Amino acid sequence: MMLPVTGVAPLTAAELVRARNYLYGDLLAGTLAQVGTLALLALAYWSGVAARLEGALARRWRRRWVVTAGVTAALIAGVEALLLPFSIYLGYVREREFGFERMPAGAWLGQWAVSVLVTVAAAVLVVAVAWGWLRRPRGPRWWVKLWVVVAAGVVFGVAIDPILIEPLFNHFTPVRDAAVRADLSALAARAGIPHASIEEMDASRQSGHTNAYVVGILGSQRIVVYDTLLAAQPRAEIEFVVGHEIGHYVLHHLWKGVGFTLLFLLGVFAVAGALVPRWSRGEPIAAASALPLVLLVVLGVVYLAAPLTNGFARWEEHQADVYGLRLSGQPCAAVASFEREEHTDLIYPDPPEWVVAWFFNHPSQQERIDYAARYCISGARGAAAPGAAPHQFVR
């Protein structure tokens, strides 16, 4: 067992100011981008642009699914293009200003273009299927049909993401450091998943951020660790971080997250079923030109429900923290890891509760530190530190 790390110096006053500016600047720009998305969808619908586009495409092509696909592709690509200044500012300018972005501008734009193409392709597939079903008079209500197709798309997307989507942006290999790889394999074996796929991602060629995550369902599951995290943290801290991700894996958080998402979307589409007919101009929902209005209502409800969805995510993240503490048995390393992340990722540790509730999908860094520190202190005093049977400690 590796010795625990005792701690890392907290952020200085100057670093706290910089971290605060980084956090709130991102939140402001991100909120403006969300408002801009809604405004563009409203403009596309009520200005009649979507209806005119559908009419122009219908005169050229007779097949309805081709018209629907064309309207969808033009709408999504147009919104993404008009919001490109926000994307550049958030994803490139600010990241470079704060010392994280490492890609040349051209390479960054290339990856943005690929992500837009993937988004457009997924939207076209889902909308073409959904609107094709909407045009059939039989079956459930229109919003139930949309939910069924979107739900199937969510499950399919989560399953194929590690196989087809992520390799478009990064390369994945077994963890290269033999000693770390042996530690993590032993950790996974203690958790009862000896054949878990634990891979290293070449994040350093894009960004200085550190991270790890678990992704995939239906046999595509894997645990991914950024090479930046492997370079920045000692082995004891890495063991806790991966123990946290193993917690997501063992506690079935991916499936729970998918289930929560599908139930949440059912409620969202039910709201859309009530609002869209009231706000439409008498056009049938099955018309491709109704897509901007449907997206406007759906995305608006999703944005307003952020405290609910982020609250669920924070609950899962806390469970994974607890599991990682129990599995690794190194609460002091957990404290050090959280404190080190404040430096490597410029994390403002203790924002107001309302900011955490609305915007954060993880507990605040200070809350995570305080929780782990209780076990670090008790272990230093000779009390039993978290050990085996991690599932017994999850609440």
C-alpha positions in Angstrom: 0.0 0.0 0.0 1.4 3.4 -0.9 1.9 6.0 1.8 -0.7 8.8 1.8 0.2 12.3 0.7 -0.2 14.7 3.6 -1.4 17.8 1.6 -0.8 20.6 -0.8 -0.7 24.3 -0.1 -4.0 26.1 -0.7 -4.4 28.7 -3.4 -2.8 32.1 -2.6 -4.9 35.2 -2.5 -3.8 36.1 -6.0 -4.5 32.6 -7.2 -8.0 32.8 -5.6 -8.8 36.0 -7.5 -7.6 34.4 -10.8 -9.6 31.2 -10.1 -12.7 33.3 -9.3 -12.3 35.3 -12.5 -11.9 32.1 -14.5 -15.1 30.5 -13.0 -17.4 33.5 -13.3 -16.2 34.5 -16.7 -17.0 31.1 -18.0 -20.4 31.0 -16.3 -21.3 34.4 -17.8 -20.1 33.6 -21.3 -21.8 30.1 -21.1 -25.1 31.6 -20.0 -25.0 34.2 -22.8 -24.4 31.4 -25.3 -27.4 29.5 -24.0 -29.6 32.6 -24.2 -28.2 33.2 -27.7 -29.2 29.7 -28.8 -32.7 30.2 -27.6 -32.9 33.6 -29.3 -31.7 32.2 -32.6 -34.2 29.3 -32.5 -37.0 31.8 -31.7 -35.9 34.0 -34.6 -35.7 31.0 -37.0 -39.3 30.1 -36.2 -41.2 33.4 -35.8 -39.4 35.2 -38.6 -40.6 32.5 -41.0 -37.0 31.5 -42.0 -37.6 27.9 -41.2 -40.9 27.8 -43.1 -39.4 29.4 -46.2 -36.4 27.0 -46.1 -38.8 24.1 -45.9 -40.8 25.4 -48.8 -37.7 25.9 -50.9 -36.4 22.4 -50.2 -39.9 20.9 -50.9 -39.9 22.4 -54.3 -36.6 20.8 -55.1 -37.1 17.4 -53.5 -40.3 15.4 -53.2 -39.2 13.1 -50.4 -40.3 14.5 -47.1 -37.4 12.9 -45.1 -34.9 14.7 -47.4 -36.6 18.0 -46.7 -36.7 17.4 -43.0 -33.0 16.4 -43.0 -32.1 19.5 -45.0 -34.0 21.8 -42.6 -32.4 20.1 -39.6 -28.9 20.3 -40.9 -29.3 24.0 -41.9 -30.8 24.9 -38.6 -28.2 23.2 -36.4 -25.2 24.2 -38.6 -26.5 27.8 -38.8 -26.9 28.1 -35.0 -23.5 26.7 -34.4 -21.9 29.0 -37.0 -23.6 32.1 -35.5 -22.5 31.1 -32.0 -18.9 30.5 -33.2 -17.7 33.7 -31.6 -18.9 32.4 -28.2 -17.3 29.0 -28.8 -14.0 30.6 -29.8 -14.1 32.9 -26.7 -15.0 30.2 -24.3 -13.1 27.3 -25.7 -10.0 28.9 -27.1 -9.4 32.6 -26.1 -10.2 32.2 -22.4 -8.5 28.8 -22.2 -5.4 30.2 -23.8 -5.5 33.3 -21.6 -5.5 31.2 -18.4 -2.8 28.9 -19.6 -4.7 25.8 -20.6 -5.2 25.7 -24.3 -2.3 24.1 -26.2 -3.6 23.7 -29.8 -2.9 26.1 -32.6 -6.0 28.1 -33.7 -6.3 26.1 -36.9 -6.3 22.8 -35.2 -8.8 24.0 -32.6 -11.1 25.2 -35.4 -10.7 21.8 -37.1 -11.9 20.0 -34.0 -14.8 22.4 -33.7 -15.8 21.6 -37.2 -15.7 17.9 -36.6 -17.8 18.3 -33.5 -20.4 20.3 -35.4 -20.5 17.7 -38.2 -21.1 15.0 -35.5 -23.8 17.1 -33.9 -25.5 17.7 -37.3 -25.4 14.1 -38.3 -26.9 12.9 -35.0 -29.6 15.6 -35.2 -30.5 14.7 -38.8 -30.8 11.0 -37.9 -33.0 11.6 -34.8 -35.2 14.3 -36.4 -35.7 12.3 -39.7 -36.9 9.3 -37.8 -39.0 11.2 -35.3 -40.7 13.5 -37.9 -41.3 10.5 -40.1 -43.2 8.9 -37.3 -45.0 12.2 -36.5 -46.5 12.2 -40.0 -48.3 8.9 -39.3 -51.7 9.6 -37.7 -51.7 6.5 -35.6 -49.8 5.9 -32.4 -49.3 7.9 -29.2 -49.2 11.6 -28.9 -46.7 13.5 -30.9 -44.5 14.4 -27.9 -44.4 10.8 -26.8 -43.2 9.8 -30.2 -40.4 12.4 -30.0 -39.5 11.1 -26.6 -39.3 7.5 -27.7 -37.0 8.4 -30.6 -34.8 10.7 -28.5 -34.6 8.1 -25.7 -33.4 5.5 -28.2 -30.9 8.0 -29.5 -29.5 8.7 -26.0 -28.9 5.0 -25.3 -27.4 4.5 -28.7 -25.2 7.6 -28.4 -23.9 6.6 -24.9 -23.0 3.1 -26.2 -21.2 4.2 -29.3 -19.4 7.3 -27.9 -16.3 5.5 -26.7 -16.1 3.5 -29.9 -16.8 5.9 -32.7 -16.9 9.5 -31.3 -14.1 10.0 -28.8 -11.4 8.5 -31.1 -12.2 11.4 -33.5 -10.6 13.8 -31.0 -8.1 11.8 -28.9 -6.0 8.6 -28.8 -6.5 6.0 -26.1 -3.8 3.5 -25.0 -3.3 1.3 -21.9 -1.7 3.4 -19.1 2.0 3.6 -20.1 3.6 3.8 -16.7 4.0 0.1 -15.7 4.0 0.8 -12.0 0.9 3.0 -12.1 -0.8 0.5 -14.5 -0.2 -2.3 -11.9 -1.6 -0.2 -9.1 -4.7 0.6 -11.0 -5.2 -3.0 -12.1 -4.9 -4.1 -8.5 -7.4 -1.4 -7.5 -9.9 -2.6 -10.1 -9.5 -6.2 -9.0 -10.2 -5.2 -5.4 -13.4 -3.6 -6.6 -14.4 -6.9 -8.3 -13.8 -5.8 -11.9 -10.4 -7.4 -12.7 -10.9 -7.0 -16.5 -11.9 -3.3 -16.4 -10.5 -1.3 -19.3 -8.4 1.5 -17.8 -6.9 3.7 -20.5 -4.7 6.8 -20.9 -5.9 9.7 -23.1 -3.5 12.0 -24.8 -5.2 15.2 -23.5 -1.9 17.1 -23.1 -1.7 17.9 -26.8 -4.9 19.9 -26.5 -5.1 21.2 -23.0 -3.4 21.5 -19.6 -6.5 20.4 -17.7 -6.5 17.2 -15.7 -9.4 14.8 -15.5 -10.6 11.2 -15.5 -13.9 9.7 -16.3 -15.9 6.6 -17.0 -17.9 6.2 -20.2 -19.9 3.7 -22.2 -22.7 1.1 -21.7 -23.7 -2.2 -23.3 -20.1 -3.5 -23.2 -18.4 -0.3 -24.3 -17.5 0.7 -20.7 -14.0 2.0 -19.9 -12.2 4.2 -17.4 -10.2 7.0 -18.9 -7.4 8.9 -17.2 -5.9 12.1 -18.8 -2.1 11.9 -19.3 -2.0 15.4 -17.7 -3.4 13.9 -14.5 -0.9 11.0 -14.6 1.9 13.6 -15.0 0.6 16.0 -12.3 -0.3 13.8 -9.4 1.6 11.2 -7.4 0.6 7.5 -7.5 -1.4 7.7 -4.2 -3.5 10.5 -5.5 -4.0 8.8 -8.9 -5.2 5.7 -7.1 -7.9 7.7 -5.3 -9.0 9.5 -8.5 -9.3 6.2 -10.4 -11.0 4.7 -7.3 -13.6 7.5 -7.7 -14.1 6.5 -11.4 -14.3 2.8 -10.4 -17.1 3.9 -8.0 -19.1 5.3 -10.9 -18.5 1.9 -12.7 -19.4 -0.4 -9.8 -22.3 1.7 -8.6 -23.9 1.6 -12.1 -23.9 5.4 -12.3 -23.9 5.3 -16.1 -27.1 3.3 -16.2 -28.6 5.3 -13.4 -27.7 8.5 -15.3 -29.3 7.2 -18.5 -32.4 6.2 -16.6 -32.6 9.6 -14.9 -32.1 11.3 -18.2 -34.9 9.4 -19.9 -37.3 10.1 -17.1 -36.3 13.8 -17.1 -36.7 14.0 -20.9 -40.2 12.5 -20.6 -41.2 15.4 -18.4 -39.5 17.9 -20.7 -41.4 16.6 -23.7 -44.6 16.5 -21.7 -44.1 20.3 -21.1 -43.4 20.7 -24.8 -46.6 18.9 -25.6 -48.5 21.5 -23.7 -46.6 24.6 -24.8 -45.7 24.0 -28.5 -49.3 23.9 -29.8 -50.1 27.2 -27.9 -47.1 29.0 -29.2 -47.2 27.7 -32.8 -48.8 29.7 -35.7 -51.2 26.9 -36.5 -48.6 24.9 -38.4 -48.7 21.1 -37.9 -46.0 19.7 -35.6 -45.1 17.3 -38.3 -43.9 20.2 -40.5 -40.1 20.4 -40.5 -40.4 24.2 -39.9 -41.8 23.4 -36.4 -38.4 22.0 -35.4 -37.0 25.4 -34.1 -40.1 25.9 -31.8 -39.8 22.3 -30.5 -36.1 22.8 -29.8 -36.7 26.2 -28.2 -39.2 24.8 -25.7 -37.2 21.6 -25.0 -33.8 23.5 -24.5 -35.5 26.2 -22.5 -37.0 23.7 -20.1 -33.6 21.8 -19.9 -31.8 25.1 -19.0 -34.4 26.0 -16.4 -34.2 22.6 -14.8 -30.4 22.8 -14.3 -30.6 22.7 -10.5 -32.5 19.3 -10.8 -30.1 17.7 -13.3 -27.0 19.1 -11.6 -28.3 18.0 -8.2 -28.6 14.4 -9.4 -25.1 14.6 -10.9 -23.6 16.0 -7.6 -25.3 13.1 -5.7 -23.6 10.6 -8.0 -20.3 12.4 -7.7 -20.4 12.3 -3.9 -21.2 8.6 -3.9 -18.2 8.1 -6.2 -16.0 10.2 -3.8 -17.1 8.0 -0.9 -16.4 4.8 -2.8 -13.0 6.1 -3.9 -12.1 6.8 -0.2 -13.1 3.3 0.8 -11.5 1.5 -2.1 -8.2 3.3 -1.9 -8.1 3.6 1.9 -6.1 6.8 1.5 -8.2 9.8 2.5 -5.1 12.0 2.9 -4.2 11.4 -0.7 -7.8 12.3 -1.6 -7.4 15.7 0.2 -4.1 16.3 -1.6 -5.6 15.4 -4.9 -8.5 17.9 -4.5 -6.1 20.6 -3.3 -3.7 19.9 -6.2 -6.6 20.2 -8.7 -7.2 23.7 -7.5 -3.7 24.6 -8.8 -3.6 22.5 -12.0 -7.2 23.4 -13.1 -7.6 26.8 -11.4 -10.6 25.7 -9.4 -12.3 28.3 -7.2 -12.9 26.2 -4.1 -15.9 27.7 -2.4 -18.4 29.6 -4.5 -21.8 30.5 -3.1 -24.3 27.7 -2.6 -26.7 29.1 -5.3 -23.9 29.0 -7.9 -23.1 25.4 -7.0 -26.8 24.5 -7.1 -27.5 26.0 -10.5 -24.2 25.5 -12.4 -22.1 22.7 -10.8 -22.4 19.0 -11.6 -19.9 18.2 -8.9 -19.9 19.3 -5.2 -17.7 22.3 -4.6 -14.0 21.6 -4.2 -14.1 22.8 -0.6 -17.0 20.4 0.2 -15.1 17.5 -1.2 -11.9 18.5 0.7 -13.8 18.9 4.0 -15.4 15.5 3.6 -12.2 13.6 2.8 -10.3 15.6 5.5 -12.4 14.2 8.3 -11.2 10.7 7.5 -7.6 11.9 6.9 -7.6 13.5 10.4 -9.2 10.5 12.1 -6.7 8.2 10.4 -3.8 10.4 11.7 -5.2 10.1 15.2 -5.2 6.3 15.0 -8.9 5.8 14.2 -9.9 3.3 11.5 -9.5 4.8 8.1 -11.8 3.9 5.3 -10.9 0.4 4.1 -12.5 -2.5 2.3 -16.2 -3.1 1.5 -16.6 0.3 -0.1 -20.3 -0.3 -0.9 -21.1 -0.2 2.8 -19.9 3.4 3.1 -22.0 4.9 0.3 -25.0 7.0 1.4 
